[in-house]
Amino acid sequence: MMSTRRTGRGRAHRGSRAAATAGAAVVVLALTAVTAGCEPQAAGSTPSAPPPARTSGSPTEDAKPGADEPGTPPPAASTPPRPTAPATTPAAPDPQGKVLMASGAQGKQVRELQARLRQIGHFNRTPTGYYGTVTVSAVQSFQGKRGLSRTGKADTLTWQKLLVMTHEPTAAELNPPTTRPAAKPDKRCMKGRVICISKNSRSLSWMIDGKVLSSMDVRFGSQYTPTREGTFSVYWKSRHHVSTIYDSPMPYAMFFSGGQAVHYSSDFAARGYNGASHGCVNVRDEGKIASLYAQVRNGDKVVVYG
């Protein structure tokens, strides 16, 4: 009896130890699964198939299908990598080419552009050398007639087509006389060196001893900031002047009465008589005002009359 009890007790003891060992193995497997990155599955779901066992050989060789499996697609590992798209796609080149001139530009080439456009009826003003809204509209008109994009910018294609259709502008075409006939000079303008300015004809004439050397279109102040009339003299010249009151540029300024001066106006060049000055005498032809500025001296007479 004693041996039987001991034997039964020993079996029971060994059974419990085996159960404990099996339980520990389950825990170890579970911990191994968690630490290996396996995702938990919901109760009752079908467990995913285990990964295929790897055989000896290089990874490339393992990835190849067997010789008895024709048509088996190679696994993803052997698929050549797809080229990645660049981070930024370069902008497509402008089909009309590089922009040579655009709004705000000024100079000899702009004057030539305007003169050539005028030859074929797209620019109905005197060339000013300033690329303003009138020039933008003229370029758009030309581009539309030639089937080009109406950008209003003088790009290489637009310029080339314009060169083919026009001739090189003459000096008179680049700097034609004022479109407004100069008024008969006031008698105060007939002696000495005089800037003779007529409000009625909206013209300025540079005169020496009664002879008109040059004329140009001018614009005056509004009814709220009128240009003063009378006889004055140039007391200060400022080539690159900027108004301290209105913070606006006044190139080639020749002051004759307080803060009022004769000067070039890009706004006048762009908008014509749709605007007005704050009392100054605006000139829209930069070439002409530059020439006048070079000739006028401090002390020269200025006559402004109706």
Long-range contacts (C-beta under 8 A, 24 or more apart in sequence): 94-155, 95-149, 95-157, 96-148, 96-149, 96-151, 96-155, 96-156, 96-157, 96-158, 97-155, 97-156, 97-157, 98-155, 98-156, 99-153, 99-154, 99-155, 100-154, 100-155, 100-156, 100-159, 101-131, 101-153, 101-154, 102-131, 102-152, 102-153, 102-154, 103-131, 103-132, 103-133, 103-135, 103-136, 103-152, 103-153, 104-131, 105-130, 105-131, 106-130, 106-131, 106-266, 106-286, 110-135, 111-174, 111-175, 111-287, 112-169, 112-174, 113-139, 113-154, 113-159, 113-162, 114-138, 115-169, 115-173, 115-174, 116-162, 116-163, 116-166, 116-169, 117-142, 117-162, 118-173, 119-166, 119-167, 119-169, 119-173, 120-165, 120-166, 125-179, 125-272, 126-176, 126-178, 126-179, 126-217, 126-285, 127-169, 127-173, 127-174, 127-175, 127-176, 127-285, 128-269, 128-284, 128-285, 128-286, 129-269, 129-285, 129-286, 129-287, 130-266, 130-269, 130-270, 130-284, 130-286, 132-266, 132-269, 132-270, 132-271, 133-270, 133-271, 134-270, 134-271, 134-272, 135-270, 174-287, 175-285, 175-287, 175-288, 177-215, 178-203, 178-215, 178-216, 178-217, 178-285, 179-217, 180-217, 182-212, 182-215, 185-210, 185-212, 186-303, 186-305, 188-231, 188-301, 188-303, 188-305, 189-301, 189-303, 192-300, 192-301, 193-296, 193-297, 193-300, 193-301, 194-300, 194-301, 194-302, 194-303, 195-234, 195-254, 195-256, 195-262, 195-292, 195-296, 195-300, 195-301, 195-302, 195-303, 196-303, 197-262, 197-281, 197-302, 197-303, 197-304, 197-305, 198-305, 198-306, 199-227, 199-229, 199-304, 199-305, 199-306, 200-306, 202-273, 204-262, 204-281, 204-283, 206-292, 206-295, 206-296, 213-295, 214-288, 214-291, 214-292, 216-283, 216-284, 216-285, 216-288, 216-289, 216-292, 217-283, 217-284, 217-285, 218-262, 218-281, 218-282, 218-283, 219-265, 219-268, 219-273, 219-275, 219-276, 219-277, 219-281, 219-282, 219-284, 220-276, 220-277, 220-279, 220-281, 220-282, 221-260, 221-276, 221-277, 221-278, 221-279, 221-280, 222-276, 222-277, 222-278, 225-276, 225-277, 225-278, 225-279, 226-279, 227-260, 227-277, 227-279, 227-280, 227-281, 227-304, 228-257, 228-260, 228-279, 228-304, 229-304, 229-305, 229-306, 230-257, 230-303, 230-304, 231-301, 231-302, 231-303, 232-256, 232-257, 232-301, 232-302, 232-303, 232-304, 233-299, 233-300, 233-301, 233-302, 234-296, 234-297, 234-298, 234-299, 234-300, 234-302, 235-298, 235-299, 236-298, 237-293, 237-296, 237-298, 239-293, 243-278, 245-278, 246-278, 250-280, 251-286, 251-289, 252-283, 252-286, 252-289, 252-290, 252-292, 252-293, 254-292, 254-293, 254-296, 254-302, 256-302, 257-302, 262-289, 262-292, 262-302, 263-289, 264-289, 264-290
